[in-house]
Amino acid sequence: MYDELADIVQHRLDVESLRAAAEELGFRVAKYRRGIDLGGGLGLHAPFLLDIAEHVYITDIVRYTTQYDGTLLAGINAKFARNNIPYDPSRVEFHTVDAQDLIYRDGLFDFVFSVNAFEHIPEPAKAYDELIRVTAPGSLVLIQFDPLWHSAYGHHLFHLNLDPWAHLLNSREEFEQLIYAKGGNDNDVDVFRHEMNGKRYNVYRDLFEGRADQHFCKWHFEYWSKSSQADPYASKYPEIYAAVRARGYDPENLLVRGVRFIGMRS
C-alpha cells in the first residue's frame, strides 16, 4: 500500500544523503542559481533541492503532466502541504526532456542532481555528454543510481517474490512468464521489456571514472557490493550465484549494485 509520507521522506533522504556525502568530501554545497533534476519524475525531490538551488528544472522523458489530466502540479502542491513540507512552486519548472538530447543552451546550469535515472537511459554516454554541455564551470554534479541491470534485482521488480538474478538465468520469454506466475501484471512485463538499459557496471565505471579528469577539477566515484563477502545475495544464495557465474557473468558486474558520482566542473 502506498505511504505518501514515507515516499516524501525517501526523496528527502535521497537529497540529504548525497548532499552530506558531497560536504564530507569537501565539495562546496552552497546556494546555486539554477539546477536540473535529470529523471526527476513527479518532482518529489524538488522541495529539498530548493535548499541547494534557487530555481530547479524537473526533467523526465515521461510526460507526467498529461498523464494526470493536467492535475499533476496541483496534486504535488497539495501533497507537500498535507505533509507540512515547505515548497515554493514558483521556483520549479517541469519539462519533458530526453536526457540524451537536452533542449537547454550550453552552460545554463550550475547544479545537477540525478537519482536512479542513469540505469534507465538507453545510452548513458550521450546523457553524460549532454550533462557536460549544459553545465558551467564550477557546477556541482550529484549522481547516484541502483540497482544496475546485472545485479541481483536489476529488473527493478522488487514487489515480486523473484529469486536474485532470475532475469539473467531465464530467457526473456521465460522471465515474462515468471512475472505473471509470481502475481505480476502487464505493467510489470512492460517495465522489464522497456525501462532498463541493460548496461553493465563497467560501462558506468569507464564513463564516470574514466572521463572525469577531462571535465571535473574535483570528483569522486564509488560503488557498493563489490565482492562476494560484501554482497548479501551471493552469500545467501550460493547455488543461484554459482549458476549465474556459470552462464559467463563476471563477479564485478553481478555484485556491484549501484554507483555514486560527485563532481565539480572545471
N, C-alpha and C positions, 0 to 999 in steps of 0.2 A: 504494500500500500504506500502511495506517495506521501512523504512527510515534507511539507513545504518548508518549515523552519530548518529541518536537517539539510535540505538542499541548499538553502541560502548559507547556512553555516559552512558547508563543504566548499562553496565557492569563495567565501571569505578566507577559509583556510588555504585554498589554492594561492590566493594573492599574498596572504601574510607569510606563508612558508617560503615562497620564492623571494619576497622582499627581505625576509630575515636572512635567508641564505646569501643574498647579494650583499647585504650590510656586513654580515660576518666575514665575507671575503674582501671587504674593503671597498666595495663599489659605492659610488655616490647615489643614493636614492633620495633625491630632492624633489621639488615640485617642477615637473617637466611641463612644457607648454602643450604639446599635442601628442596623444598616444593612440595606438591602434591595438585592438584585441583580435588577433588572427584566429578565425574559427571560434568566434565568441558566442555563437548560438543565440540563445534567448537573452543574453546580456546580463546574466546574474552575477558576473564579476564586476559590473560597472560601478556600483557604489563604492567598492573598495579600491578600484583603480583610480577613482576620482581623488583619492588621498595622495596619488602619485602624479597625476596629470591634470591639468586644468580642463582639458577637453579630450574626450575619448570617442573614437570611432569603433563601433562593434561591427565586425565584418564576418560574413559567412557565405558560403556558396549556396546554402539553402535560403530561400526567400520566406523566412518565418513570418514576416509581417502580413503576408497574404494568406497564410495557412490558417489564421485565426480570424478570418473575416474582418481584418483591419483593426482588431481589438488588442493586438499584442502590446502596444506601448501603454495603453491604459491599464491593461492587466498587470504589467510589470510594475507600474507605479503603485497599483493597489496592493500587490504582493509585498512590496517593501514597506508600505505604510502599515499593513496588518501586523508586520513583524518588527515595527519600530526601527527600521533601518533608514538612516538619513540618506536621501537621494535627490539629486537635482537633475531632472531630465533635460533641462535646457543645455546642459554641458555634455550630452551624449547624443550621438547620431548612429543610426543603424543603416548599413549599406550591404546590399547583396553583391558580393565580390568574390572572384576566384583568386585564391592566394597565389596561384601560379601566373596570374596576369592582372596585377593590381591596376586600378584606374587612376592612381594618385601620381602627382608630379614628383620628380626627383627631390630627395631631401626634405620632404614635407614633415616627417615625424621625428621626434626626439625621444620617443619611448615606445617599445614594442613588448607586448605580452601575448603569450600563446600557451595554453594548457590543453593537452590531449587533442591536438589537431594534426600534427605532422604525420602521425601514423595513418591518417586517413587521406592525406593529399597524394594524388597519384604520382607526381614527380616532385619529391621534396627538394631536389636541387633547384628547380625552377622557382619554388616558393622562397628558397634561401636567396637566390639572385634578386628576386623582387624585393625582399626584405632589405637587402643591402642597398638597392637602388633608392628606396623611398625614405631611408634614414639619413640624418645629417650627422656630421662629426660630433662626437660627444653623446650620442644617443645611447640609452640603456636598453639592452635586449634581454628579456627573461623568457625562456622557453623550457617547457617540460612536457613530456608525454609518455604514456604507457597504457596498456601493455602492448609491446611490439608483437607483430604477427606471429613470429616463430616461438614466442614464449608460451608458457603452459596454457594460458587462456587468452591468447592473442585474437581469438574470434570475437571477443567482446560480448559474448552471450552469457554473462555472469549469472543470470537468474535461472538458467537451466542446469540441471544436475549432470553436467558432462565431465568425462574424465579429462585430466590435463593432456594437452597435445592431441585431443581427439580429431581436431581439424587437419592435423598433419598425418595421422595414421589411417584415415579413411579417404576414399576418393570423394570428390565434390558431391557426387550423386549420393553416395553412402552417408555422407555427413548431413546432407539436407534431410534424408530420411530419418536420421538420428535426431535431428532437431524436432521433427514432428513427434517422434516416439517419446521424447522427453517432455512433451507438452508445449512445444513451441508453435508458432503460427507463421503465416505468410510473411509478416513483417520481419520476424527473426531470420527467415531464409533470405529475405531481401538484404538485411544487414550483412549477413555472411557473404552474399554474392557481390555486393557493391560498395560497402562502406570502408573496407580496409585496403591499403595499397599493397600488402604482401611483402614489403621490403624487410630485409634482414638488418640486424643490428649494425653490421659492418658498413652498411650504406650510410647510416647516420653518423657513425664514428668518422668515416672518411670525409663526410660533408662538413660537420661542425668542428671536429678536432683537426681535420686535415687542412681546412681552408681558413681557419680563424685568423691566423697570423696575417693574412692578406687584407683583412678588413677590420680587425679589432686591435686596439692598443693594449687592452687588458681583457682576458677572457678566462673562463673556467668551464670544463666539460667533465661530467661524471655520469656514472651508470650504476645500477644496483642489480643484485642477484647474478653476480658474475660466475661464481664457482658452484659446484655441486654441494659443497659444505655450507654455502650461504643461501642456497635455493631450497625452500621447503618442499617443493614438489618433487625434485629429483630424489631427495632422501625419503620422502613419504611414499612415493610411488616408484620404487626402483625397477619393477618389471616394465612398467609403461615407459619409463625413461630409457631403459635398455632397448626397448622395441623401436622407439623413435630414433635413437642413435644408430640402430641397425639399418634404418632407412637412409642413412648417409648424412643426417643433420649433425652439425658440429656443436660442441658444448657452448661455445661463445654465443651463438645465435639462439640456442634453446634456452639458455639460462639468464640472459640479460632481459629483464622485464621492462625497464624504462630508462630514459636518459634525461639529463638536465643540462642546459647551456645558459650561461650568463656572460654577457659581453658588453664592453664599452666601445662604441665605434670610433675608429681612428679617422 
